[in-house]
Amino acid sequence: MRLREAILILVSLIYFAVPGYSCITENVGVEIRSDDGGAYTAISFKDVKTGGTHIIKKYLEAKKGEDYSIVIRNNTHERIGVVIAVDGRNIISGKSSDLKNNEDMYIVEPYGYTELDGWRTDRDTVHKFYFTDVSDSYSVRTFGDSSAMGLIAVAVFREKDRPIVNERQMRKGKVPMPGARSYPFAESESKKNESGAAGTGFGHEQYSPTIKVKFEPESDPFQKILVKYEWRETLCSNGILKCRTEERNRLWDGDEYAPYPPGYGDWKNGIRSY
């Protein structure tokens, strides 16, 4: 396999705790972050191992119309490649994704992280992610594809023939220590609407410059993080989110004031008459 070209995002990011939904494991962390800093609600959990791939599944409560970003944190001492698909489409190329190693991917340096907030339309531009209805989603509007609607999927690949790094080398400064920052992404060589479902739209343009780097991924991902996002009503109706139903108060019939009793007449001299 030839070395694949990757792209490094030229954005200075401060290493800090990001509010939002977080799925952090020993190897790689994935956070779904609201642009306004609001926290998303993560619901349910599944953690399985299939072959050599660790698969993590989560549900997420989406907020209609809200911009969001995907934060990838590399907690390892080696750089990684991440293929990311939203609603079944690769966020770099827009092509249908199967989370394979021959797809366009971002590269995250050792102990680094990157924040990805849109569909990439060229080396310097993305269009923002935002939660919307299926009919307004980028996947359906552009490709008529609803086959993987409401899913943020991340496949994490190690580099092929990567160097062996031990703790002593780290102390000597031969590899980056935690807190190092760099932000790569890789470029490959290469209809029906669901009622009540959520999707991701193609939002406003945003400057996001990149450069290319070299990266050859292993054939299989060592980790996958799958985040299924839905509206609150859908999560409630499917029993994923435990929602309290509003019950009618038997002492209140909906009228603004108390009603007169049957047969009530005029008051005369302080004595009630019927």
Secondary structure, 3 states (H helix, E strand, C coil): CCCEEEEEECCCCCCCCCCCEEEECCCEEEEEEECCCCCCCEEEEEEEEECCEEEEEEEEECCCCCEEEEEEEECCCCCEEEEEEECCEECCCCCECCCCCCCCEEEECCCCEEEECEEEEECCEEEEEEEEEHHHCHHHHHHCCCCCCCEEEEEEEEECCCCCCCHHHHHCCCCCCCCCCCCEEEECCCCCCCCCCEEEEEEEEEECCEEEEEECECCCCCEEEEEEEECHHHHHHCCCCCCCCCCCCCCCCCCCCCCCCCCCCCEECCEECC
